[in-house]
Amino acid sequence: MAYYRQLGNVPPKRHTRHRDDSGRLYYEELMGEEGFSSDSSLLYHRGIPSAISGADVWEVPDQTTTPNHPLTPRHLKLHTLFPAGTWAETDVVTGRRLLLGNSDVRISYVVAAKESPLYRNALGDEIVYLESGAARVETVFGALAARRGDYVVIPTSTTHRWIPQGDEPLRAYAIESSSHIVPPKRYLSRFGQLLENAPYCERDLHGPRDVLLAEGAEVEVLVKHRTSRGIVGTRMVYPRHPFDVVGWDGCLYPYTFNIDDFEPITGRVHQPPPVHQVFEGTGFVVCNFVPRKVDYHPLAVPVPYYHSNVDSDEVMFYCGGNYEARKGSGIGLGSVSVHPGGHAHGPQPGGMERSLGLESVEETAVMVDTFAPLELGEGALACEDPEYAWSWLGEASA
């Protein structure tokens, strides 16, 4: 984000002496993207951020993937992955089950009620969408309050942990990038401000409100990173708690954005999916579909036309409302549809006729489109509906 923020105790000039009340120097850390040529923040630590007292292997959740071959559309029933009895012993970090992935992005799902360990992803930015529940997300930049419908955007290598709040478990849909995740470029000025034609603005983005300090010794942090053998994990041990930042400033920090704050763009005839875009990363985009007025041409067909995204795979997570275009497919709340490049997709039989005369739709969904084929993770294979691929065979009057 090019939206500058400052929290806590920072010196008036960067890279200059900054001392505590006893005269001891704070340790300045530059956290920056793309070398020294993109967004960054300066953090001021009580202790040396490089100091570790141990490191060993952390076995990350199963990252194995299987090609979508033979090529078929898929329906994943995510709510079957985590029975109610498992929530209390599951956390948002180590409990993730991989659904889909390629070299650009990996999508996982988890239902959790347990506090997570400290964690950072050194591969790329993460967006974690909360289908339900609430959490306090503690980070080196400060704490975020997250609730249903929030995208929690966490920059690469941000140390953080998830603390579920309330009686309801967290249902979290995690999008892990191998790059940085940003608003669509067409909605940004040349200096990075969100433009008037953007469906959201800086007021809708909520970062930490204050710094967060914690005490502790020999503190473990799980680090996800990459080697020549793929994605691996390391458990690092810090002699003091990494939440020791007394102040920071810059344009790189975690934040939340709630899907209800996305202002839909509509038209007289059906608009293509890019009008629903909310974020993008290298090799993929994230869109959201929200309750909205539908097409108002007198002869409009309010549901999507059949389409072949010849250069992308489309992944739709259905997380609120109802889905008129998918009636008869078995898709409902907690479903994910996977429509791969090379296969035309659209409404189920009868969906076009049923939609005529609709004035609005009450649906909420999060879509990820990738520009390289996705493979199936163990979570997808465990919750797939094997009948979905044949669900367009019914009569048009069905």
C-alpha positions in Angstrom: 0.0 0.0 0.0 1.2 3.5 -0.8 -0.9 4.8 2.1 1.6 6.1 4.8 1.0 5.4 8.5 3.0 6.0 11.7 2.5 4.4 15.0 4.4 4.6 18.3 7.8 6.2 19.0 9.8 7.0 15.9 12.7 9.5 15.4 12.1 12.7 13.4 14.7 11.6 10.8 15.2 8.0 9.5 18.4 6.2 10.0 19.4 8.4 12.9 20.0 7.7 16.6 16.9 6.8 18.5 17.2 6.0 22.2 15.0 5.0 25.0 14.7 6.9 28.3 17.8 5.2 29.7 19.9 6.2 26.6 19.9 2.8 25.0 19.7 2.7 21.2 16.7 1.1 19.6 17.4 -1.2 16.6 16.1 0.0 13.3 14.8 -2.6 10.8 13.9 -1.8 7.2 11.2 -4.2 6.0 10.9 -3.6 2.3 9.7 -5.2 -0.9 11.5 -5.7 -4.2 14.9 -5.0 -2.8 15.0 -1.3 -2.0 12.7 -0.2 -4.9 9.1 -0.7 -3.6 6.9 -0.2 -0.5 8.6 -0.4 2.9 8.4 0.4 6.6 10.9 1.2 9.3 10.5 -0.6 12.6 12.3 0.2 15.9 13.0 -2.8 18.1 14.1 -3.0 21.7 16.2 -6.0 20.8 18.3 -7.1 17.8 15.8 -8.5 15.3 18.4 -10.9 13.8 19.2 -12.6 17.1 18.1 -16.3 17.2 19.1 -19.0 19.6 18.0 -22.0 17.7 16.5 -23.4 14.5 15.1 -26.8 13.5 12.7 -28.3 11.0 9.0 -27.6 11.1 7.0 -30.0 9.1 4.5 -27.8 7.2 1.0 -29.2 6.5 0.9 -31.5 3.4 1.7 -29.5 0.3 1.4 -32.4 -2.1 -0.7 -31.7 -5.3 -2.2 -33.8 -8.0 -2.9 -32.6 -11.6 -6.5 -32.0 -12.6 -6.3 -34.9 -15.1 -8.5 -36.0 -16.7 -9.6 -32.3 -17.0 -13.0 -31.8 -15.2 -14.8 -29.1 -13.3 -14.8 -29.8 -9.5 -17.0 -29.1 -6.5 -15.4 -29.1 -3.1 -17.5 -29.2 0.1 -15.3 -27.5 2.6 -17.6 -27.8 5.5 -17.0 -31.6 5.6 -13.3 -31.2 6.1 -13.4 -30.2 9.8 -15.9 -32.1 12.1 -17.1 -30.1 15.1 -14.9 -32.2 17.5 -11.7 -31.1 15.8 -12.0 -27.3 16.2 -10.7 -26.9 19.7 -7.4 -28.5 18.8 -7.0 -26.8 15.4 -5.3 -23.4 14.8 -5.4 -21.2 11.7 -1.7 -21.7 10.8 -0.8 -25.4 11.4 -4.4 -26.7 10.7 -4.7 -25.5 7.1 -5.6 -28.1 4.5 -4.4 -27.4 1.0 -7.2 -27.3 -1.6 -5.5 -26.0 -4.7 -2.1 -24.7 -5.8 0.4 -23.8 -8.4 3.8 -22.0 -8.3 2.0 -18.6 -8.0 -0.6 -19.2 -5.3 -1.9 -21.8 -2.9 -5.5 -21.9 -1.4 -6.2 -23.6 1.9 -9.1 -23.9 4.4 -9.2 -24.3 8.1 -11.8 -24.3 10.9 -10.1 -23.4 14.2 -10.8 -22.4 17.8 -7.2 -22.7 19.1 -4.6 -19.9 19.4 -2.0 -20.3 16.7 1.8 -20.3 17.2 3.8 -17.3 16.1 4.3 -17.6 12.3 5.5 -15.8 9.2 5.3 -16.7 5.6 8.6 -15.9 3.8 7.3 -17.0 0.4 4.9 -14.1 -0.2 1.9 -12.2 1.0 -1.2 -13.8 2.5 -4.9 -12.9 2.3 -7.0 -14.8 4.8 -10.7 -14.4 4.3 -12.9 -15.0 7.3 -16.1 -16.9 6.3 -17.3 -16.7 9.9 -16.0 -16.1 13.4 -13.8 -13.3 14.8 -10.1 -13.1 15.8 -7.4 -10.9 17.2 -4.5 -11.0 14.8 -1.3 -10.0 16.7 1.6 -8.8 14.5 4.9 -7.0 14.9 3.1 -3.9 13.6 0.3 -4.1 16.2 -3.0 -6.0 16.5 -5.9 -6.2 14.1 -9.5 -7.0 15.0 -10.8 -9.4 12.3 -14.5 -10.4 11.8 -16.7 -12.2 9.4 -16.2 -11.0 5.9 -12.8 -9.6 6.5 -9.9 -10.0 4.2 -6.8 -10.0 6.5 -3.9 -8.9 4.3 -0.5 -9.9 5.8 2.7 -8.8 4.0 5.5 -11.3 3.4 7.6 -12.1 6.5 5.3 -10.4 9.0 5.5 -12.3 12.2 2.0 -12.8 13.6 -0.4 -15.1 15.4 -4.2 -15.8 15.3 -6.2 -15.7 18.5 -9.9 -16.7 17.9 -12.5 -14.6 19.8 -16.0 -15.5 21.0 -17.8 -18.9 20.9 -17.9 -19.4 17.2 -14.9 -21.1 15.5 -12.9 -19.3 12.8 -13.7 -20.5 9.3 -10.7 -19.2 7.3 -10.0 -19.3 3.6 -6.3 -18.7 3.1 -4.8 -17.4 -0.1 -1.0 -17.7 0.0 0.9 -15.9 -2.7 4.4 -16.4 -4.0 4.4 -12.6 -4.7 2.9 -9.4 -3.3 -0.8 -8.8 -3.2 -2.0 -5.3 -4.1 -5.2 -3.5 -5.3 -5.7 -3.6 -9.1 -3.4 -1.2 -10.9 -6.3 0.3 -12.9 -7.8 1.6 -9.6 -4.6 3.4 -8.5 -3.2 6.8 -9.4 0.4 7.0 -10.6 1.3 7.8 -7.0 -0.7 4.9 -5.5 -3.9 6.5 -4.3 -7.1 4.7 -4.9 -9.1 6.5 -7.6 -12.7 7.7 -7.7 -13.7 4.9 -9.9 -12.4 2.3 -7.5 -15.0 0.1 -5.7 -13.3 0.9 -2.3 -11.0 3.5 -0.8 -8.4 4.0 1.9 -11.1 4.6 4.5 -12.1 1.0 4.1 -8.7 -0.3 5.0 -8.0 -0.9 8.7 -4.5 -1.3 10.0 -3.2 -1.6 13.5 -4.2 1.2 15.9 -1.3 0.9 18.3 2.0 -0.9 18.8 2.1 -4.2 20.6 4.7 -5.1 23.1 5.1 -8.6 24.7 7.6 -10.1 27.0 9.1 -13.6 26.6 12.3 -15.6 26.4 13.2 -18.4 24.0 10.1 -17.7 21.8 9.4 -20.0 18.9 8.4 -18.7 15.5 7.3 -21.0 12.6 8.7 -19.8 9.3 7.4 -21.1 5.9 9.9 -20.8 3.1 11.1 -22.4 -0.1 14.1 -24.5 -1.0 15.0 -26.3 -4.2 12.8 -29.2 -2.9 9.7 -27.0 -2.6 7.9 -25.4 0.4 9.4 -26.3 3.8 9.3 -24.9 7.3 11.8 -23.9 10.0 11.1 -23.4 13.7 13.3 -20.4 14.8 13.9 -19.6 18.5 14.3 -16.0 19.5 16.0 -15.1 22.8 13.3 -12.4 23.4 9.8 -11.9 22.1 9.7 -10.5 18.6 6.8 -8.2 19.6 9.3 -5.6 20.8 8.6 -2.8 18.2 8.1 0.6 20.0 7.2 2.4 16.8 7.1 2.1 13.0 6.2 4.1 10.0 5.9 3.5 6.3 3.6 2.1 3.6 4.0 -1.6 4.3 1.8 -3.2 7.0 -1.0 -5.6 7.6 -4.6 -4.5 7.3 -8.2 -5.7 7.0 -10.8 -5.0 4.4 -14.4 -6.1 4.8 -16.2 -7.5 1.8 -19.3 -5.5 2.8 -17.4 -2.3 2.1 -16.9 -3.3 -1.6 -19.2 -1.1 -3.8 -20.4 -3.3 -6.7 -20.1 -2.0 -10.3 -23.2 -2.9 -12.3 -24.6 -2.2 -15.8 -27.6 -2.5 -18.1 -26.3 -5.9 -19.3 -24.2 -8.5 -17.5 -20.8 -7.2 -16.5 -17.7 -9.3 -16.9 -15.9 -10.6 -13.7 -13.0 -8.0 -13.8 -15.5 -5.4 -12.4 -15.6 -7.5 -9.2 -11.8 -7.5 -8.8 -10.5 -6.5 -5.4 -6.8 -7.6 -5.3 -4.1 -9.0 -7.6 -0.8 -10.8 -7.4 1.6 -12.2 -9.9 -0.2 -14.9 -11.8 -3.6 -14.5 -10.2 -6.4 -12.1 -9.3 -9.0 -12.0 -6.4 -12.5 -10.9 -7.0 -15.6 -10.8 -4.8 -19.3 -11.0 -5.6 -21.6 -9.1 -3.3 -25.3 -8.4 -3.0 -26.2 -6.0 -5.8 -28.8 -4.8 -8.3 -28.6 -6.8 -11.4 -28.7 -5.9 -15.1 -31.5 -3.5 -16.0 -31.7 -3.7 -19.8 -35.3 -4.7 -20.6 -34.1 -7.9 -22.3 -31.2 -8.6 -19.9 -30.3 -12.1 -18.7 -29.2 -11.5 -15.1 -27.1 -14.7 -14.7 -23.6 -15.1 -16.3 -23.3 -16.1 -19.9 -21.4 -19.3 -20.6 -17.7 -18.5 -20.8 -14.4 -20.2 -21.6 -11.6 -18.5 -19.7 -9.0 -19.9 -22.0 -6.1 -18.5 -20.1 -7.1 -19.2 -16.5 -8.6 -21.5 -13.9 -11.5 -20.0 -12.0 -12.0 -20.9 -8.3 -15.2 -19.6 -6.6 -15.8 -19.9 -2.8 -19.5 -19.5 -2.0 -19.7 -17.9 1.5 -23.0 -16.1 1.8 -26.5 -15.7 0.4 -27.9 -17.9 -2.4 -26.7 -18.7 -5.9 -29.5 -18.6 -8.5 -27.2 -19.5 -11.4 -25.9 -22.7 -9.6 -29.3 -24.1 -8.5 -29.4 -27.8 -9.2 -25.6 -28.3 -9.0 -25.3 -29.2 -5.3 -23.4 -26.0 -4.6 -24.2 -24.1 -1.4 -22.6 -22.4 1.5 -19.1 -23.6 2.1 -18.7 -24.9 -1.5 -15.8 -24.2 -3.8 -16.2 -24.6 -7.6 -13.2 -25.2 -9.7 -13.7 -24.4 -13.4 -10.4 -25.0 -15.3 -9.2 -23.5 -18.5 -10.3 -25.6 -21.4 -13.8 -26.1 -20.1 -16.7 -23.8 -20.8 -18.9 -23.1 -17.7 -22.0 -21.1 -16.8 -25.4 -21.5 -15.2 -26.9 -24.9 -14.6 -29.9 -26.0 -16.8 -32.9 -23.8 -16.3 -30.8 -21.1 -14.6 -31.2 -18.5 -17.4 -35.0 -18.8 -17.6 -35.3 -18.7 -13.8 -33.3 -15.5 -13.6 -35.4 -13.4 -16.0 -37.1 -10.6 -14.1 -34.7 -10.6 -11.2 -33.9 -7.1 -9.9 -31.2 -8.0 -7.4 -29.1 -11.0 -6.2 -28.1 -11.8 -2.6 -24.9 -13.6 -2.9 -21.4 -13.4 -1.5 -18.5 -15.2 -3.0 -14.7 -14.9 -3.2 -13.1 -15.8 -6.6 -9.5 -16.5 -7.5 -8.6 -16.7 -11.1 -5.1 -18.1 -11.9 -3.1 -17.8 -15.1 -1.4 -21.2 -14.7 -3.2 -24.5 -14.1 -4.1 -25.4 -10.6 -3.5 -28.8 -9.1 -5.5 -30.4 -6.4 -4.3 -30.6 -2.8 -5.1 -33.3 -0.2 -8.0 -31.2 1.2 -9.7 -31.0 -2.2 -9.4 -34.7 -2.8 -10.9 -35.4 0.7 -14.1 -33.3 0.1 -14.9 -33.5 -3.6 -18.4 -34.1 -4.9 -17.8 -36.7 -7.7 -21.1 -35.9 -9.4 -20.6 -32.2 -10.1 -18.9 -32.5 -13.5 -22.1 -34.0 -14.9 -24.5 -31.5 -13.4 -25.1 -29.7 -16.8 -26.7 -32.8 -18.3 -30.3 -32.0 -17.1 -33.0 -30.8 -19.4 -33.2 -27.0 -20.0 -36.6 -26.9 -18.2 -35.2 -28.5 -15.0 
